[in-house]
């Protein structure tokens, strides 16, 4: 994801910024404008938006604080409480995407206590570093991509028109002694050109100059054909690096590395010598390979790693979902005996510790942790007291109503109706929903949530999929490319399913 361009704080516009205008970093925006940015994609849940906006703005405030107190200012981690499908994950993910910050979503129920087989909690920090590395490397590659394309084009021209080998000039034989022979020897002796730097090169003859000019014209013709795309199917032979060594995938990591997230096979492949082989590929495939090689040469990975570690430590966001699954009444034995152990392992990570990754050590003191859970069978107070203290901010998200469903289908920039309209536009068709049609869809979704398990806005996906199933199947052969759904048409297609309890449970 490309980051917004920074602008000075004193030049921020007073009016809401249009999407196409230059935006400042999200952390530099006031909390009210951060909420306005989230409103473009998420409906309702003002309390949760307000809490995360304050947390994000506090990061900018911390960066402006004096250095002697900056490290002492810790983030206020958040617990979001609410049923599934109300926007908990979307708020955190959208916030990180708008801020250009490394973001990782993990499920607390997938971690195990140290000593058990499974994932340890430190793996979330290592995965966040990998996310940051990919993010920063992509940004650096975007900056140098035109330069990499130009270099790849020159290499393609060398493949299409190999350079002529240069033959060393042979030393002339010693002329015979005599006055006449001295002049003949001077005429037959080759000429050399001495540059201002002292480099000595043999002077080119007229035949060589003419051959070089012919070669230059041929090269320019090939360059023009490359730009026009007329050579895309021509085959060329290139040298590529062998991807892997057979048999390495079967090797087991050494003792002591079994519980880590370090890719042992990848480390071993980096240590082994790189092998190259020649392949014959089409020119368009060769261009992609050569551009990738040039990008690796142009991007300084040391700089990428340093920037990534800084972003993780100061801007990283880890979203821990299903935290209620590792909570339980203390003193009882449930199906997962290591739940409290996972909480104890989470504690130092959230509190602030140093985690070893393959790119270096990462401090977690200033990573923002956002936890979420439905808390149907448990409550936040069932977490161990130490972990509760590391999540001082608690916000409750409200269940979505029928009116919220109408807003969800019309207001956000990525609304479900707009997504399906874009899918139909790919087939040259126009999909429209009347206002009463949208209200009927929202009514059916809300009714299904009441009668069955409440899965929030995800119910809209099941209703819309069922509604448009026949349309999307027959769309390529439809004679009428304008499709319009009003309330009557929605009831006609979904009425039977909604009224039949068995059908409703299996389909909606």
Phi, psi and omega in degrees: 000131179285141182276151172294150178283137180288143171228150179302147184294330182281356180251015179294133179289149181285325181279160177303139185279132178287152184300327185278349181279165178289126183255145170283174174298146182300325181294337181275350179280149173295154182306325181297322180283331174297317177297321179297323176295319179291329180297338180292342185235337187233133182264134174072203179055050183297325182296315180293319178298320180297319181294315181288329177296319178295318181297321180289316180296327179297335177292318177294320179298321179296320180295338178270352183284159177300149185297329184290342179244354186300317181290342181277344182275108183261151180289150175270100181291154191236141168248123176261128182244125179173161181292169181292149174080016180257356174115014182297305181294321184295323179298312181293316182294315181295323179298313180294323180293318179292328182276351184066030184258149174298130184229139178220134176250126178231159176254124182298332183289349181271352181268154178232161177293150178302132183108342176262157177285127180147193183276138175265160189291336180293341181297334180295325179289320178296320178294323178296323177296319177299319177299316180294320178300313179297321181295310183291320179298320177298319178296316179295320179294323177298325181292323185255009184299317178301321178294320178295321177298318180296319178294319179296324178296320178296322179291325176295320178295325176294327177289320181286327181227084184301144179295146179286135180294140179266124181266131178295140181287126182287146179288135182290150178292154180291127180288155177292156181291146178141157183291317182292322182290336180295319179292320178296322179294322179294324181288325182274350182288134182292152180267147178233148179248129179254121180280173180295336178274357180094005179284134181252121179230145178291140179289137182282141177279171181297324179295321179293320180297318180294321179294321178295323179292319176298318179296320180296317179295320178297319180296320179292324176296317178296323178298319179294321178293326176298316181293327180280346178080022182273354183249013189298329183266002178287142181267138176227158180253123181233161178258121182239156179278134180294132189292316185205175179248127181297139178099342181292328182296337182275350184284144181265147178293154180292165182297134182103345180251004185295323185270001182268167178266006180292129180282101185296320180297318180295319178297318181294322179293327177291330181281328182286152179296144181281129177256144179239151177218158182264136180231147174256116185227164173290158187297323180294327176288321178297323179297317181297317181295316183291323177297318178299319179295319180291326177297320179296326179287324186278332183271124178277106184292331176298318177293322178297316181295316180298315179295321182294316179297323178294319179295319179298313185290327187250343183228358185292148178231125175244122180257113182260103182271162177057037179291340178291342181286341177257009175259151179186164179295125182292140181099348178257153180251116180257191180293335180246102186285350184259014183299312180293330176295322177296320177299318179295325178287327177292329188305307181294329179294313181289324181291325181127110179211179180250124183247133178274126174238172181287349178259356181136183181274141181235129175269136183258012185300323188246014171286136179274121178255126176240115179258154182211150177190155179283326180053049175285308184267345180232182177218160183304332180290351177280348173290158179296145187304323182296321180288324176302320181292340179275353175238076187287338183260125178235128179233141179253127178266138185275146174298150183277140180257178178298321178295324177295321178298321177298316179294321180298327182274355184234323191274312185298155179291337178249036183301153184297322179296323179290326178295314180292327176297322178292323177296318179290327179297334177296335177263009181078018182251161179244125179248127182230149175233127174284165181296320179289332175293318177295320179296324179291320176298317179296321180295318180294319180295317179295322180294321178294322178294327180289317186279338180235199178294136180278106179252016173066218185292344178295340177295331178298326179295316181294320180293315181294322179297317178293321181295319188258009184301308181294323181297312182292331179288317184268000189303317181298330182262359182292134176283321180269113185267008177248112184248129183228131180246120171248184185298318182296318181292323178295315179296323181297322183277327187250352185302315182296320181291318183293322183283332181270114185296320181295314178298320182298319183291326183272333186259314183265000000 
